Amino acid sequence: MSNYLFDSVETHYTDTPHGKLAYRDFGSRTGKPIVLLHRFRGTLDHWDPAFLEVLAAERRVIAFDSAGVGYSEGRTADTIRGMAEIVVSFLDALELGQVDVLGWSMGGFIGLDLALEHADRVSALVVAGSGPGGVPDNPGPDPRVPEHALRETNVDEDFLFLFHPETEEARAAGLASLRRIDRRLAASGQDASPEARAAQMSAILQWNNGTNSAWGRLSELSVPALFANGAHDVMEHAYQTYAMARAVPNSKTILYGDAGHGFLFQHPEDFGAQVLHFFA
């Protein structure tokens, strides 16, 4: 099994008005930094190192735990806008001006809000496995999602259902990703606390029902955007990716036909290369 840079990169901390935030900063020092925004319940130890390895080969990559999540202190925001403001505070603490942003799932919500409210801080945006909230005629999630996503302790079968199609090839790729993630996660046991999960879920529900969402503001999006997903996403239906592409002329869209919500970990080399090409 390959060794990845992210498996051993040091965890740093920076002081912000929202508390001391944990982050990992690694990779090439060329170009603008790529700042990663995570999913519901996601912590620093939940990124697939194979995907980050591709990005770090050409760019500086910064992943962090938002307030009250994972290794970070503070209180978790219960709105997407609040989470976006925490990102701004984090960028300020590291004295970062304009950055490229990749948001996955809930992180995509945050990335969209950040690009709309603080366009001067975002050079380009990747929205992965996500949506703008309140999309008309959006089919919505599979009804089985809460059973798996809200379980007190997630196991392999939860992640496989939530992130990958139910095919032999997709399950094999999903398990391979989970074992790569386990290199740090098995030792740390990191997860968002029940309080953090409750705040995050409140923010997600508000966003997806159209409260303070980005759908009605997509015409204001001024930064180049890449919208990507797997065609079989059971949580954030890929119809939303199509809808965003129609609403944002200055955008590019990628759909993986054999993948779901975790397409970026199922196809780390290919999607990583796509991200680098887009940001370049």
C-alpha positions in Angstrom: 0.0 0.0 0.0 1.3 3.4 -0.9 2.5 6.0 1.6 0.8 9.4 1.3 2.1 12.8 2.4 -1.2 13.5 4.2 -0.7 10.4 6.4 2.1 12.1 8.4 1.7 15.9 7.9 1.7 17.8 11.2 -1.5 19.3 12.7 -1.1 23.0 13.5 -3.4 25.4 15.3 -4.2 29.1 14.8 -6.2 31.5 17.1 -9.4 33.0 15.7 -12.3 34.8 17.2 -14.1 31.5 17.0 -11.5 29.6 19.0 -8.3 27.8 18.2 -8.7 26.0 14.9 -6.7 23.0 13.7 -5.3 22.7 10.2 -2.8 20.9 8.0 -0.8 22.8 5.5 1.3 20.8 2.9 2.2 20.4 -0.7 3.9 22.6 -3.3 4.3 26.3 -2.6 3.4 27.3 -6.2 0.2 29.2 -7.0 -2.6 30.2 -4.7 -3.4 27.8 -1.8 -6.3 25.4 -2.2 -8.5 25.5 0.9 -10.7 22.5 1.5 -14.1 22.6 3.1 -15.5 19.4 4.5 -18.8 17.4 4.7 -21.2 16.8 7.5 -19.3 15.1 10.3 -16.1 15.4 8.4 -12.8 16.1 10.2 -9.2 16.5 9.2 -8.8 12.7 9.5 -11.7 12.0 7.0 -10.0 13.3 3.9 -8.8 10.6 1.5 -5.0 11.0 1.3 -4.9 9.7 -2.3 -7.0 12.6 -3.5 -5.0 15.2 -1.6 -1.7 13.7 -2.9 -2.7 14.6 -6.4 -3.5 18.2 -5.4 -0.4 18.6 -3.3 1.9 17.5 -6.1 1.3 20.9 -7.8 -0.3 23.2 -5.2 -0.3 24.2 -1.5 -3.2 22.5 0.1 -4.8 23.6 3.4 -7.4 21.5 5.2 -8.9 22.6 8.5 -11.5 21.7 11.1 -14.1 24.4 11.6 -15.1 25.6 15.0 -16.3 22.9 17.4 -15.4 20.1 14.9 -12.7 17.5 15.2 -9.4 18.9 16.7 -10.7 22.5 16.8 -12.1 24.5 19.7 -15.1 26.7 19.7 -18.7 26.4 19.0 -20.1 24.9 15.7 -22.1 27.4 13.7 -25.7 26.4 13.0 -26.0 28.3 9.7 -24.1 28.0 6.5 -23.4 31.7 6.6 -21.9 31.3 10.1 -19.7 28.6 8.8 -18.5 30.8 5.9 -17.6 33.6 8.3 -15.5 31.1 10.3 -13.6 30.4 7.0 -12.9 34.1 6.6 -11.6 34.3 10.2 -9.4 31.3 9.5 -8.0 32.9 6.3 -7.4 36.1 8.2 -5.5 34.2 11.0 -3.2 32.6 8.4 -2.8 36.0 6.6 -4.2 34.5 3.4 -5.7 36.8 0.9 -7.4 35.2 -2.2 -7.5 31.4 -2.3 -8.9 28.7 -4.5 -11.7 26.8 -2.6 -12.9 23.2 -2.9 -16.0 22.3 -0.9 -17.4 18.8 -0.7 -21.0 18.2 0.3 -21.8 20.6 3.2 -18.5 22.2 2.3 -19.9 23.0 -1.1 -22.7 25.0 0.5 -20.1 26.9 2.5 -18.0 27.5 -0.6 -20.9 28.9 -2.5 -21.9 31.3 0.4 -18.3 32.3 0.8 -17.9 33.1 -2.9 -21.1 35.1 -2.9 -20.5 37.1 0.3 -16.7 37.4 0.1 -15.8 37.2 -3.6 -12.6 39.0 -3.0 -11.3 36.0 -1.0 -12.1 33.3 -3.6 -10.2 33.1 -6.9 -12.0 30.0 -8.2 -14.5 27.5 -6.7 -15.1 23.8 -6.9 -18.4 22.5 -5.6 -18.3 18.8 -5.3 -21.3 16.5 -4.4 -23.3 19.5 -3.3 -26.0 22.0 -4.3 -27.2 25.6 -3.9 -30.2 24.7 -1.8 -33.8 25.2 -2.7 -33.5 24.0 -6.3 -37.0 23.6 -7.9 -37.9 20.0 -8.8 -34.8 18.6 -7.0 -35.6 14.9 -6.4 -33.9 15.1 -3.0 -32.1 12.4 -1.0 -32.8 8.8 -0.9 -35.2 8.2 2.1 -32.7 5.8 3.6 -30.0 8.5 4.0 -30.9 9.5 7.6 -30.7 5.9 8.8 -27.0 5.8 7.7 -25.9 9.4 8.1 -27.2 10.0 11.6 -26.1 6.7 13.1 -24.1 7.4 16.3 -21.1 5.5 15.0 -20.7 5.1 11.2 -19.3 1.8 9.9 -18.2 0.7 6.4 -21.7 -0.2 5.2 -22.9 3.3 6.1 -20.2 5.0 4.1 -20.5 2.6 1.2 -24.3 3.4 0.9 -23.9 7.1 1.4 -20.9 7.6 -0.9 -20.8 4.9 -3.6 -23.2 3.0 -6.0 -24.2 -0.5 -5.1 -21.9 -2.2 -7.8 -19.0 -4.5 -7.2 -16.5 -2.0 -8.7 -17.8 1.0 -6.8 -17.9 -0.9 -3.5 -14.3 -2.1 -4.1 -13.2 1.5 -4.7 -15.1 2.7 -1.7 -13.5 0.1 0.6 -10.0 1.0 -0.7 -10.7 4.7 0.1 -11.9 3.8 3.6 -8.8 1.8 4.3 -6.6 4.8 3.1 -8.5 7.1 5.4 -8.2 4.6 8.3 -4.4 5.2 8.5 -5.0 8.3 10.7 -8.7 7.8 11.6 -8.2 4.4 13.2 -5.8 5.9 15.7 -7.6 9.2 16.4 -11.2 8.0 16.3 -12.2 11.5 15.2 -15.9 12.4 14.6 -18.0 15.5 15.1 -19.6 15.6 18.5 -23.3 15.2 19.0 -23.6 19.0 19.6 -21.6 19.8 16.4 -23.7 17.3 14.4 -26.9 18.9 15.6 -25.7 22.4 14.6 -24.5 21.2 11.2 -27.8 19.4 10.5 -29.7 22.5 11.4 -27.6 24.5 8.9 -28.0 21.8 6.2 -31.8 21.7 6.6 -32.1 25.4 6.4 -30.0 25.5 3.3 -31.7 22.7 1.5 -35.2 24.1 2.2 -34.2 27.3 0.6 -33.7 29.4 3.7 -30.6 31.6 3.1 -29.5 29.3 0.3 -27.6 30.3 -2.9 -30.1 29.2 -5.5 -31.7 32.6 -6.0 -28.3 34.3 -6.1 -26.4 32.2 -8.5 -26.6 34.9 -11.1 -24.4 37.0 -8.7 -21.6 34.3 -8.6 -18.6 36.2 -10.1 -15.9 33.6 -9.7 -15.2 30.7 -12.1 -16.9 27.6 -10.8 -16.5 23.9 -11.4 -19.6 21.8 -10.4 -19.0 18.0 -10.1 -20.8 15.0 -8.8 -21.4 11.3 -9.2 -24.5 10.5 -11.2 -25.7 8.2 -8.4 -25.4 10.6 -5.4 -28.0 9.5 -2.9 -27.6 12.5 -0.6 -27.2 15.6 -2.9 -28.9 14.6 -6.1 -26.9 15.2 -9.2 -29.9 17.1 -10.7 -28.6 20.1 -8.6 -25.3 20.0 -10.4 -27.1 20.2 -13.7 -29.2 23.0 -12.4 -26.2 25.0 -11.2 -24.5 24.5 -14.6 -27.6 26.0 -16.3 -27.7 28.9 -13.9 -24.0 29.9 -13.9 -22.5 30.6 -17.4 -19.0 31.0 -16.1 -18.8 27.3 -15.0 -17.8 23.8 -16.0 -19.5 20.6 -15.0 -18.3 17.0 -14.5 -20.4 14.0 -13.8 -19.0 10.5 -13.1 -21.5 7.9 -14.4 -20.3 5.1 -12.2 -20.0 7.0 -8.9 -22.0 8.7 -6.2 -21.4 11.3 -3.4 -17.8 10.1 -2.8 -16.8 10.3 -6.5 -13.7 12.4 -5.6 -12.4 9.5 -3.5 -13.5 6.8 -6.0 -11.6 8.6 -8.8 -8.9 10.5 -6.9 -6.3 10.7 -9.7 -8.8 11.7 -12.4 -10.8 14.2 -10.4 -7.6 15.6 -8.7 -6.2 16.3 -12.2 -9.4 17.9 -13.2 -9.3 20.2 -10.2 -5.7 21.2 -10.9 -6.5 21.9 -14.5 -9.5 24.0 -13.6 -7.7 26.0 -10.9 -4.7 26.6 -13.3 
